[in-house]
Amino acid sequence: TGQIISQSNADKKLHPASLTKVMTLLMVFEAVEDGRLSLRERIPVSILAANQQPSKLGLRAGTSIRVEDAIYALVTKSANDVAVAVGEKLGGTESRFAMKMTERARALGMNSTTFRN
């Protein structure tokens, strides 16, 4: 119904890293659901992805990771190298993926949320 049941500091500006991972996961799940990705498909790891800090799996550039394993890494480790690799896979570039995440956030009613690197 759109009725707000409870809120606390609903309009406070925050910079939560975990929200980025949650949106990345949502976009992965939607891509799997609509057939753009499969759980067994491999995501390539670029030099940019491999060089992410600080929380990461330690993936090397030129390797790849299965979508299913990427999901686990995002959920359990909040792995930045995996997040960038997923973003590049779904958006072409990290910055284009951030724009796509922002568009999706707007569609969900998150009008004050902007994703960028």
N, C-alpha and C positions, 0 to 999 in steps of 0.2 A: 504493500500500500504506500510505501514511501514514508510512513510515519516513523519518526525518531523515537525509540524506546528509551534510550539512555545515551548521554554524552558527557564528556569531560574534556575541556580545552579543545573543542572540536575545530576551532579556527586558529589555533596556535601553530606557527610556522616551525616545522621540525625538519631535520635532515637525516632520516633513519635509513641506514644502509640495508637493513633487512627488508624494507618495503621494495627496494630494487630487486632483491632476490625473489620475493613473493610474486612480483609482476613478471619477472623472467619465467618463473615456473608456470604461472597462468598462461603465458604465451606459448610455452612448450606444450602444455596440456592441450590447449586449443589447436595447435598445429598437429599434434598426434590425433586428436579427435576428428579433425577434418581431412586427415590423410596427407598433409604436407610433410609430416615426419612419421617414422615408425620407431618403436622402441629399440629395435635392433640396428637401426641406421647409425652410421658413424659420423661424428662431427669432427672436422679437421681442426687442429690446433695451430694457430698462426704464431708468428714471433711476438706480436702484440699480446696475444692471450697468454703465451708462456711467460712473459715478463711481468705479469701482474703481481702485486704485493697486497697485503701481507698474507692474508688467508688464502691458501691455494693448495691444490693437490701436488703441484710440482710437475705438471705435464710438460713435455718437451715439444718445441716447434717441429712440425712435420709429422707428429703422431696424430692419433685420433682417439675419440672416446665415444662409446655407444650412448645413444640418447637416454636409455634407462639408467646407465651409470652416471650420466650427467645430472639427471634428476636427483639421484641419491647424494651426489657430491654437493649439489646446491642446498639440499635439505639439511644434511648433517654437518657439512663443513663450511657452508656459505662461501664456497671456493670461487675466488675472483677470476682465476684462469679459465675455469669452466664457464662462468657467466659471460665472459667476453667471447669465448668460442661459440657459445649458443647464440649470443647476439649477432655475431658475424654470420652465422649460419642462417638465422631467420631474417636478418635485416640487410645483409650484404656487407655492412660496415657497422662498427660500434655506434657511431653517431646516428645513422639511419635507424638502427634498432631502438635507440633512445627516443627518437621521434615517434616511432611506432608504439612504444610503451606509453608515451604521453597521450597519443591519440586514443589508445585503449582506455587509459585512465579517465579521459574526458567522457568516453562512452559509458563508463561506469558511474559517472557523476562526480568524479574526483577533480573538480574544476580548478583547484589550487595546487594540483600536483604536476610537477614538471620533472621529467627525467633528462639528465644530460651527464656527460662525462666531465 
